[in-house]
Structure formats: C-alpha cells, structure tokens
Amino acid sequence: MSFKQKRLLSEPIHEFAICVAPLYGKEPKWIQIVEFIEHHKMEGATLFYFHIGNISDYDRKVLDECENNGDIEVKVLQEKYDRPFYAWQLIEIQDCHMRAKYHSKWTAFIDIDERISITQNGRILDFLNSEDNGKVAEIQMPILNIPKYEDAPLRYQNEGQVRKERISN
C-alpha cells in the first residue's frame, strides 16, 4: 500500500509524527539528525517529515537511509524562483500539516536543535494521549534548545567519535 493510499484511511496509521523545520546549509548535521530521530522514537514518534534545501551529500545519505527504513519522508525544497532557505519555514509548516492530516493523530513541529520538554514521567506520546478528550486541537509544550558549539565531523568514523560528539552525553 502506498503512502497516498494510506492517507485515505479513516483512522490515522501513526499516533505521533514530527515535522522537522527545513534543513539547509553545508555544515554537517548527520549526528543531529540521527540523535533527533532516535530521541523522538523513544518518546513515541513513528514518522518524521524532513524538508531539505542545500545540505551536504553525507547528510543526504543519512536521510536517504532513514527514508529507506521507513522512518522518515523527505521533501526537497525547490521552485523556479530563488528564495533564501530560511524563508521556507512557513511553506514547510503548511506542506507538513497537509501531509500529516489524516495520517497522524498527533503532529509536532520542531527544529532539529530542539526537544520537547514535559514535566511528567513517561513519554511525550503518553502525555498527549492522556490529554486527548476528542476536542483538543493544539497543545503547546515547552521546548529545550540544544546548543551546538562547533561543527560535527564530516563523516562517521567510529562509535567513540559519536560518543564524544553527540549532543546528549
């Protein structure tokens, strides 16, 4: 069954999906991408929507591998008129909202350097489901910004490198 066909189902096939703010720029993001996905999988997310501009070839390979695994959907930002990539934020929000509609019960909009912060024990998905009364349209939660002080290595070398470079040591 294709993604298009799945979107026509009466019940969403994903409980919690995440729309990631557009990625652009040649600085390495592969560690951020992988850590972001794995962190939010532990919180209950089952699908990620990535919108990308001019990213590095290695970052694109990481995204392609995640897409091949079925964890993410990737949309390349392009049109016939140039615009700075930071100007894609509003377009990405609308596009991702329409992609997730009827496909995901809950959809979060988060930057790659952010994490949702909840004060209760349990996963984000558990909290969202505890608040669901059939009438909820939006829940706003605090966001933790994850600072990045220097660029990540260009490519994966070994596990020790990842342990040293990852954001959440």
N, C-alpha and C positions, 0 to 999 in steps of 0.2 A: 504494500500500500504506500503510495507516495505521500509526501508532506501535504500536498494540495488536498488529496483525498482525506487525510486525517483531520484537516482543518474543518471539514464539513460534518464531522461527528457532533451529535447533540451534547455529549459530555467532553470536557477537555481531557486530553491524554496526559497532560503534565499538570502537576499540582503547583509547582513553583518554578518559574523561568526568570532569567535575568537578562535585561537589555544592558549591554556594556556601552558606555559612551564611546564615540568614534576614536579609533586609534590612528595616529598619524605621526610621522617623524621617523628618522632613521636610527635613533638611539635604541639599543637593544631592550626589548620588553619581554623576552621569552620567559624569564623567571617570574616576572609579574603575572604574565598570562597563566602559566601553569599553576602558580600559587593561588591566584584568584579563583580559578576553576575548582581546584581541589578543596579550598576552604569552603566555598559555597556549596559544593556537593555534600560536604559533611553537614551543612546547615539545611539540606533538603532540596536544593535546586537540582533539576534534572535536565534542563536545557538552557543554553546560553546563546544569545544573539549578538554577534560581533559585527560591527560596521568598521571597515578599514579604508584608509587612504594610502599614502605612500610610506609603507612600513618596510623594514629590512626583509631581504629574501629569507633569512633564517627564521625570523618571527612568522613569516607567512608559512614556512614549512611546519612550524609548531602548530599553527592554526589549522592547516590542512590535515595534519594527523589527528587532531581533536575532532575535526569535522568528519573524517573517515570513520572515527569511532562512534559517531552519532551523538556526541556530547554538545556540539555547537552547530549553529548555522552562521555562515559568513556572507556578508553582503559587501561588495566593493563599491565605494563611493565614487561615482563618476557621472558626469554630464557634459554637455557640449560647451558650456561656459565655465571658465575657471572661477573658482572661489577659494578663499583660504579654508584649509581643512577644519579649523576651529568653528567656522560658520555652518558646519554640517550638524551641529548639535540638535537644533530644532527639527530638522528634516529627519534625523535618525530617530528622535523620540516618536514622531508621528509614524514613521515606517515600522518601527519596532512594535508600537502599540497595535497597529493593524495586523502585523504578523502573529502577535501573541493572542489577539482576540479570538475567543472560542477554542484556543489551542492550549492555553494555560489558565488555571484557576487564579493564581496569583502571579503578578509580574512586577519585578523590582527594576528600577532604573538606577544604575550605579556606575561610577567611574572606576577604572582599573586600579586606582590607588585608594579606594575606599572600601570599608567593611561596615555592614550594618551592625549596630550595637544594640543588643537587648539586655535588659537588666535581670530578666528571669532565667532560671535554669532551663535547659532544653534547647532545641534547635529553633531557628527562625521559622521554619515551616510549622512546627508545633505551636508556636505563638500565634502565627497567622490563623491557623485553623481554630485555635481557642477563641479568637475574636470574631469568627465568622458566624453571623446571625442571618445571613441571606440578604442583608440590606447594606452591607459595607461596600463602599465604592473606592475608598482610599484610606490607607493607614500610613502615617508619617512616623518614621523612626529615626533616632539619632544615628549619625554616620561618624565613623572613626576615619580620619585621614591618615594614610600610611606614608610618611615622608621617605623620599629616596634621595640619598646624599651624593650618590655618584652613579655613573652608568654601570650596568651589568656587563659581564664578559660577553664578547660577541657570540660565542658558541659554548655548548655543553662540553666539558672535558671529563669530569668525574663527579662522583657523589660528594666528595669532600668539598669541591668547589661550590656545589649547590648549597650544602650546609652552611658554608661561610657567607654566601651571597644572599640567601633568602631573606625575606623581609621579617618574618616572624621567627626569630631564633629562639 
